Amino acid sequence: MRYPETNRVIVDTKAARLPAYIRIAQSIQEDIEKSRWQIGEMIPAEPQLAQTHQASIGTVKKALQMLVSAGLLYRVQGKGTFVAGSFLRSDQLRFYRTQTSFLDVEESTAAKFISCKVIPPQTDINMQLQIAPDAALIELRRIIFSNGQRLADVHSYFEQSRFPKLTDEPASRFEKQALTLIVENDYGTPTMSTEELISVVTPQDHTIAELLNVPDDTALLLIEMLSFSYKEAPYEYRRSYCTPGKKFFRKS
């Protein structure tokens, strides 16, 4: 399961064969991915872009619309076009939305910090993150509460060299701010999409059951998630062990 589906603009390596609006969209996309413009910054106006790329304003408009559709840009009426950030622009814990039915209101959620530390490479995790086999990792662990009850034991993994100061953050920040916004604001890494695998497991790690306050042999919902930034590059691998009896709400 992937939220949302990312539309890539670069569709052909033989640029000379592409229509002008696609070549312009590729050029602007590359500038965004190289951080020429920061997240939330307004890009040049259409007449300026038309002059830069020696194209008509109509062609530029078509290129920008492709990038808006791909989630890389957004428009503000009467102001201009801006570089988009994470598709989840909220301090709420949006991956842990629970409610009893489609007609009911969303239940309140909160996070409790457990630990954030550097750990040795883990073969399967390093493969998921597409990083070197010997690259050290950061493991961030939190407990998510829904309506005051323990909902999930969440293990998030990052490449340590890419996010070196995560371990220096105060616990309160991980409890008050969405992780997607922390990595976006501090490391220029917006979340463009996510993928999930969902299964039911009985964890072998006793601390998981202990933190969730359930018997060791309890069957838990395991949600594995990969978060992707620019160029569909994964930056976070996450395992969420969830207590039974809750319904998760997703909207795509």
Secondary structure, DSSP 8 states (H G I E B T S, - for coil): -EES----S---S-GGGS-HHHHHHHHHHHHHHTTSS-TT-B---HHHHHHHHT--HHHHHHHHHHHHHTTSEEEETTTEEEE---S---SS-GGG-B-SSTTS----EEEEEEEEEEE---HHHHHHHT--TT--EEEEEEEEEETTEEEEEEEEEEETTTSTTGGGS-HHHHHHS-HHHHHHHHH-----EEEEEEEEE--S-HHHHHHHTS-TT--EEEEEEEEE-GGG-EEEEEEEEE-TT--B----
